[in-house]
Amino acid sequence: MSDKEVLLTPDGLKKLEEELEHLKSVKRREVAERIKVAIGYGDISENSEYEDAKNEQAFIEGRIITLEKMLRNARIINNDEIDLETVGIGSTVIVQDLEFGDSMQYTIVGTAESDPLHNKISNESPVGRAILGKKKDTVVEVNVPAGIIQYKIVDIKK
């Protein structure tokens, strides 16, 4: 991960800080105990429990480094920075699919906290890129593998 600015909402910042604290205080201890127990089984050269624990330890340490770098490069988007006239990071936007008439609500967030299952889409996603900086009642085109989808921005909220 580069030293690129990481855009976060206050909720996103809190979640990353909580994950980092959990990894450092809980998961590190758990995996260290697993390694200790696996070493107790004897020869570690053919010990799958030891290998699994060491792999988990490497993953945890890598994630800790990633989270620390993200938090160092974080720029927090506060609610008072959200413009109700223009779509930006932190905006909750209702868009309507002009072909099918379906409406969807998305919150635009930075890539670090995107969660499509909870309608939090990245500013770098195709839909996020298309609507970022646009105003209410604007029609945007989103290039997707199946073709082009047209969305109308119905509302912008905090």
Rosetta silent file (secondary structure, phi, psi, omega in degrees, C-alpha in Angstrom):
SEQUENCE: MSDKEVLLTPDGLKKLEEELEHLKSVKRREVAERIKVAIGYGDISENSEYEDAKNEQAFIEGRIITLEKMLRNARIINNDEIDLETVGIGSTVIVQDLEFGDSMQYTIVGTAESDPLHNKISNESPVGRAILGKKKDTVVEVNVPAGIIQYKIVDIKK
SCORE:     score description
SCORE:     0.000 S_00000001
   1 L     0.000  132.028 -178.655    0.000    0.000    0.000 S_00000001
   2 L   -78.961 -177.936  177.972    1.392    3.379   -0.979 S_00000001
   3 L   -88.561   31.334  179.661    1.351    6.534    1.102 S_00000001
   4 L   -66.634  143.432  177.777   -1.847    7.580   -0.681 S_00000001
   5 L   -60.399  134.907  179.101   -4.337    9.620    1.336 S_00000001
   6 E  -108.938  116.473 -179.101   -7.026    7.422    2.884 S_00000001
   7 E   -87.379  127.638 -178.163  -10.429    9.086    3.075 S_00000001
   8 E  -136.143  145.288  168.652  -12.488    8.020    6.082 S_00000001
   9 L   -83.654  165.655  176.840  -15.717    9.008    7.736 S_00000001
  10 H   -56.571  -38.254  176.958  -15.650    9.243   11.547 S_00000001
  11 H   -64.236  -41.943  179.230  -17.378    5.806   11.684 S_00000001
  12 H   -63.207  -40.923  177.251  -14.799    4.338    9.322 S_00000001
  13 H   -60.875  -45.825 -178.812  -11.960    5.702   11.447 S_00000001
  14 H   -61.007  -43.901 -179.749  -13.486    4.197   14.576 S_00000001
  15 H   -63.531  -41.915  179.064  -13.888    0.761   12.936 S_00000001
  16 H   -66.471  -40.453  177.968  -10.273    0.702   11.717 S_00000001
  17 H   -63.842  -40.342  178.607   -8.981    1.770   15.140 S_00000001
  18 H   -65.607  -41.848  178.391  -11.078   -0.949   16.809 S_00000001
  19 H   -62.376  -44.185  179.541   -9.833   -3.595   14.373 S_00000001
  20 H   -61.193  -45.740  179.211   -6.223   -2.549   14.977 S_00000001
  21 H   -61.658  -41.952  179.484   -6.662   -2.661   18.751 S_00000001
  22 H   -63.229  -43.641  179.517   -8.316   -6.110   18.534 S_00000001
  23 H   -63.113  -42.686 -177.599   -5.506   -7.494   16.381 S_00000001
  24 H   -71.735  -40.721 -172.577   -2.821   -6.131   18.701 S_00000001
  25 H   -93.459  -28.359 -175.698   -4.401   -7.031   22.024 S_00000001
  26 H  -110.258  -57.591 -172.702   -6.380  -10.216   21.297 S_00000001
  27 H   -65.175  -38.034  177.828   -5.380  -11.913   18.053 S_00000001
  28 H   -59.145  -45.006 -179.757   -1.619  -11.602   18.638 S_00000001
  29 H   -64.528  -43.371 -179.344   -1.964  -13.373   21.994 S_00000001
  30 H   -60.034  -46.823 -177.495   -4.229  -16.061   20.562 S_00000001
  31 H   -70.751  -33.990  176.230   -1.875  -16.921   17.722 S_00000001
  32 H   -62.872  -39.708  177.463    1.166  -16.847   20.023 S_00000001
  33 H   -66.010  -40.190  177.916   -0.587  -19.395   22.251 S_00000001
  34 H   -62.099  -40.434  178.785   -1.404  -21.549   19.206 S_00000001
  35 H   -64.787  -43.215  179.766    2.261  -21.492   18.169 S_00000001
  36 H   -60.140  -45.188  179.265    3.351  -22.410   21.688 S_00000001
  37 H   -64.643  -43.207 -178.737    0.935  -25.363   21.790 S_00000001
  38 H   -64.192  -37.118  177.192    1.969  -26.523   18.295 S_00000001
  39 H   -63.753  -33.903  178.347    5.662  -26.460   19.270 S_00000001
  40 H   -63.993  -18.089  178.419    4.731  -28.688   22.197 S_00000001
  41 L   -76.177   -7.691  177.728    3.649  -31.366   19.711 S_00000001
  42 L   109.654 -140.838 -174.806    7.272  -31.963   18.793 S_00000001
  43 L   -47.676  113.234 -177.798    8.945  -31.850   15.369 S_00000001
  44 H   -82.955   -9.910 -178.015    7.803  -28.579   13.740 S_00000001
  45 H   -67.591  -27.570  179.080    9.080  -29.533   10.269 S_00000001
  46 H  -125.728   37.547 -175.006    5.965  -31.663    9.628 S_00000001
  47 L  -109.664  103.174 -175.941    3.562  -29.970   12.029 S_00000001
  48 H   -66.995  -33.099  177.884    0.498  -28.579   10.220 S_00000001
  49 H   -62.815  -40.898  178.421   -0.818  -26.845   13.353 S_00000001
  50 H   -64.418  -46.640  179.690    2.455  -24.950   13.644 S_00000001
  51 H   -59.908  -44.481  178.846    2.402  -23.997    9.946 S_00000001
  52 H   -61.099  -44.270 -178.894   -1.222  -22.795   10.190 S_00000001
  53 H   -65.570  -41.216  178.678   -0.465  -20.712   13.271 S_00000001
  54 H   -65.251  -38.189  177.363    2.641  -19.182   11.661 S_00000001
  55 H   -65.116  -41.681  177.767    0.615  -18.319    8.531 S_00000001
  56 H   -64.367  -40.389  178.465   -2.077  -16.693   10.659 S_00000001
  57 H   -60.654  -42.898  178.989    0.583  -14.768   12.551 S_00000001
  58 H   -63.268  -41.342  178.702    2.022  -13.454    9.270 S_00000001
  59 H   -62.419  -46.863 -178.494   -1.454  -12.411    8.118 S_00000001
  60 H   -61.271  -46.106 -179.009   -2.178  -10.611   11.408 S_00000001
  61 H   -65.208  -37.447  176.523    1.145   -8.761   11.390 S_00000001
  62 H   -64.363  -41.914  179.566    0.610   -7.750    7.754 S_00000001
  63 H   -66.650  -37.929  177.434   -2.865   -6.459    8.521 S_00000001
  64 H   -60.933  -45.176  179.141   -1.539   -4.486   11.521 S_00000001
  65 H   -61.731  -44.007  179.484    1.067   -2.811    9.295 S_00000001
  66 H   -61.481  -47.758 -179.485   -1.601   -2.015    6.677 S_00000001
  67 H   -63.106  -42.166  179.162   -3.998   -0.550    9.250 S_00000001
  68 H   -61.763  -40.653  178.863   -1.265    1.550   10.881 S_00000001
  69 H   -67.311  -41.572  178.623   -0.280    2.972    7.490 S_00000001
  70 H   -60.700  -44.751 -178.317   -3.924    3.678    6.604 S_00000001
  71 H   -67.818  -34.973  176.457   -4.481    5.493    9.893 S_00000001
  72 H   -64.025  -34.249 -175.711   -1.275    7.529    9.439 S_00000001
  73 L  -100.651   15.108 -175.299   -2.483    8.660    6.013 S_00000001
  74 E   -76.326  140.888  168.386   -6.122    9.165    6.993 S_00000001
  75 E  -122.970  120.386 -174.850   -8.108   12.275    6.207 S_00000001
  76 E   -86.736  128.829  176.074  -11.371   12.381    8.125 S_00000001
  77 L   -98.443  107.384 -179.209  -14.459   13.648    6.301 S_00000001
  78 L   -86.069  157.935 -179.783  -16.717   15.174    8.947 S_00000001
  79 H   -56.966  -33.164 -178.776  -20.461   15.688    8.543 S_00000001
  80 H   -71.734  -11.618  176.202  -20.030   19.462    8.474 S_00000001
  81 H   -87.823  -10.968 -176.169  -17.924   19.053    5.293 S_00000001
  82 L   -78.778  124.479  179.886  -20.776   17.287    3.465 S_00000001
  83 L   -93.944  125.666 -179.174  -22.427   19.511    0.896 S_00000001
  84 L   -79.900   -3.247  179.150  -26.114   18.755    0.331 S_00000001
  85 L   -94.828  -27.570 -173.303  -25.922   20.252   -3.163 S_00000001
  86 E  -132.058  139.542  178.929  -23.119   18.083   -4.547 S_00000001
  87 L   -70.627  129.150  177.732  -22.259   14.397   -4.088 S_00000001
  88 L  -145.701 -178.671  176.641  -19.045   13.936   -2.101 S_00000001
  89 L   -61.555  131.394 -178.792  -17.370   11.549    0.318 S_00000001
  90 L    94.977  -14.365  178.400  -19.764   10.966    3.204 S_00000001
  91 L   -71.676  143.240  168.949  -22.862   11.833    1.168 S_00000001
  92 E  -103.915  125.056 -170.591  -25.809    9.472    1.204 S_00000001
  93 E  -123.999  135.516  172.645  -27.278    9.475   -2.267 S_00000001
  94 E  -104.532  122.502  178.524  -30.511    8.072   -3.662 S_00000001
  95 E  -119.403  152.231  178.974  -30.216    7.148   -7.331 S_00000001
  96 E  -120.195  128.949  174.694  -32.828    5.777   -9.692 S_00000001
  97 E   -72.417  116.671 -174.436  -32.060    3.302  -12.484 S_00000001
  98 L   -71.831  -21.578  179.338  -33.697    4.967  -15.491 S_00000001
  99 L   -79.455  -44.938 -174.777  -34.198    1.686  -17.377 S_00000001
 100 L  -103.907  -15.667  178.897  -35.908   -0.307  -14.625 S_00000001
 101 L    83.884   -1.046  179.822  -37.090    2.458  -12.305 S_00000001
 102 L   -69.459  142.081  174.877  -35.453    0.899   -9.231 S_00000001
 103 E  -108.509  143.018  177.807  -34.131    3.275   -6.565 S_00000001
 104 E  -134.201  148.296  176.961  -31.026    2.569   -4.503 S_00000001
 105 E  -114.772  128.015  179.010  -29.427    4.415   -1.624 S_00000001
 106 E  -127.593  147.685  168.181  -25.657    4.528   -1.322 S_00000001
 107 E  -107.205  128.294 -178.797  -23.261    6.221    1.058 S_00000001
 108 E   -86.862  122.260 -178.533  -20.082    7.340   -0.689 S_00000001
 109 E  -131.827  171.028  173.659  -16.990    6.435    1.335 S_00000001
 110 L   -72.444  164.822 -176.074  -13.266    6.009    0.743 S_00000001
 111 H   -60.097  -30.876 -176.488  -12.013    2.635   -0.476 S_00000001
 112 H   -65.287  -24.838 -177.954  -10.834    1.629    3.005 S_00000001
 113 H  -119.269   14.483  178.761  -14.364    1.484    4.389 S_00000001
 114 L   -64.279  142.597 -178.818  -16.403    0.444    1.360 S_00000001
 115 E  -153.198   82.831 -175.575  -18.943   -2.258    2.152 S_00000001
 116 H   -56.117  -30.093  178.941  -21.293   -2.907   -0.776 S_00000001
 117 H   -64.730  -23.108  178.037  -23.422   -5.302    1.304 S_00000001
 118 H  -111.907   23.478  176.546  -24.307   -2.324    3.513 S_00000001
 119 L    59.759   28.978  173.264  -24.645    0.120    0.579 S_00000001
 120 E  -104.448  107.778 -176.928  -21.334    1.853    1.337 S_00000001
 121 E  -109.727  148.538 -177.991  -19.620    2.267   -2.012 S_00000001
 122 E   -71.245  147.209  172.983  -16.159    3.547   -2.731 S_00000001
 123 L   -64.498  -15.354 -179.709  -15.551    6.884   -4.370 S_00000001
 124 L   -99.690   -3.013  177.076  -13.369    4.890   -6.785 S_00000001
 125 L   -72.167  162.640  179.604  -16.083    2.361   -7.743 S_00000001
 126 H   -56.119  -45.716  179.675  -17.797    2.814  -11.127 S_00000001
 127 H   -68.713  -45.461  179.396  -20.992    4.203   -9.552 S_00000001
 128 H   -57.199  -46.960  178.677  -19.073    6.271   -7.001 S_00000001
 129 H   -61.421  -39.955 -175.923  -16.858    7.807   -9.699 S_00000001
 130 H   -67.462  -36.885 -174.501  -19.857    8.563  -11.903 S_00000001
 131 H   -95.946  -14.846 -179.264  -21.882   10.410   -9.249 S_00000001
 132 L   -60.093  128.900  177.995  -19.059   12.131   -7.343 S_00000001
 133 L    83.526   -0.014 -178.737  -19.265   15.894   -7.765 S_00000001
 134 L   -92.946  163.234 -178.825  -22.706   15.756   -9.398 S_00000001
 135 E  -107.245  166.042  176.887  -25.858   17.551   -8.284 S_00000001
 136 L   -55.052  144.517 -179.828  -29.419   16.438   -7.585 S_00000001
 137 L    73.182    4.346  176.757  -31.493   15.629  -10.720 S_00000001
 138 L   -79.772  141.896  174.366  -28.329   14.956  -12.762 S_00000001
 139 E  -101.982  128.603  179.821  -28.349   11.856  -14.997 S_00000001
 140 E  -120.309  154.903  175.664  -25.059    9.945  -15.065 S_00000001
 141 E  -110.830  133.686 -179.666  -23.880    7.017  -17.136 S_00000001
 142 E  -117.192  121.547  176.528  -22.038    4.140  -15.488 S_00000001
 143 E   -80.222  122.184  177.158  -19.968    1.773  -17.612 S_00000001
 144 E  -128.045  163.741 -178.963  -20.439   -1.817  -16.442 S_00000001
 145 L   -53.992  -31.917 -178.498  -19.486   -5.107  -18.124 S_00000001
 146 L   -82.357   -5.899 -179.218  -23.066   -5.526  -19.394 S_00000001
 147 E   139.090 -140.352 -178.792  -23.105   -2.063  -20.996 S_00000001
 148 E  -119.115  130.797  176.693  -24.080    1.377  -19.764 S_00000001
 149 E  -109.175  136.265  176.617  -26.510    2.036  -16.932 S_00000001
 150 E  -104.510  127.477  176.806  -28.112    5.451  -16.532 S_00000001
 151 E  -118.309  142.422  171.579  -28.815    6.684  -13.022 S_00000001
 152 E  -106.432  131.886  177.108  -30.626    9.838  -11.994 S_00000001
 153 E   -79.774  112.186 -175.229  -29.515   11.402   -8.711 S_00000001
 154 E   -87.938  -39.617 -177.368  -32.806   11.776   -6.824 S_00000001
 155 E  -156.120  152.650  176.199  -31.555   13.089   -3.468 S_00000001
 156 E  -127.630  125.906 -179.228  -28.375   13.912   -1.539 S_00000001
 157 E  -130.073  168.966  173.392  -28.331   13.637    2.271 S_00000001
 158 L   -81.325    0.000    0.000  -25.816   13.701    5.122 S_00000001
